[in-house]
Amino acid sequence: MYAWNGESVRVDYSTTFPAGDVWTAQADHFMEVDHYLVSCSLTISGQTSCSAPFYLGTTAGLLAETVDRERVCGEQEVDEIYREYRDDGYGSNIRPECEDFTDNGGSTHFTWDELNGKHSSTTVVRGNPHLPWAMVTQGLKNGLDHIASNYANFDGIQLTSGYRCPHGNQIVGGAQKSFHTHGRAADLWRNGWTKSEFDAVATVADKLNPVERFSYDRYSDHHLHVAF
């Protein structure tokens, strides 16, 4: 960064935190950088001699990203999910808080494991690698229990995908703003079911006016995607 033969260069070499900046996860924090004009030249003995006689001022940069990574929800996996929702690379359109995540909470007809992250009938690929933590709304539980209670031939229908964290949702090819990442959507599937059976299950789901429900031919395996 130094210049030869008496030329001057601007350097930034003093980094401090402003006085009184108490480091907490909830506050904005800044880093101060002092700027100087430095002049360097060669001495008769061939050594480099530099001085910084001119102070150019101080700028402060916001450390918002650092603050975000500093936040602690109390569990490492919850911290990771929390940060995923704030990572622009995943394109999430919601910002849940620490208390929105839990590690248990099945419904009348579905276990926590079924509601949380399953993505295929073999569960080789999961939409949430942060088990057992997840965010599943009561509305989704109520909607799925309604279907299971009111469709007479529900036995054998599987819940193949429930909650997905933003990272898991991206891995399995889900839409960026998928209701799965909101904890509001699930996929139901029976191997080899006909369109008439699919439509019968969908009709039961429609009684609760789901915010999203896709048709039989939307997916190649004909699973029923529904969100409440």
Secondary structure, 3 states (H helix, E strand, C coil): CCCCCCCEEEEEEEEECCCCCCCCCCCCCEEEEEEEEEEEEECCCCCEEEEEEEEEEEEEEECHHHHHHHCCCCCHHHHHHHHHCCCHHHCCCCCCCHHHCECCCCCCCCCHHHHECECCCCCCCECCCCCCCECCCHHHHHHHHHHHHHCCCCCCCEEEECECCHHHHHHCCCCCCCHHHHCCEEEEECCCCCHHHHHHHHHHHHCCCCCEECCCCCCCCCCEEEEC
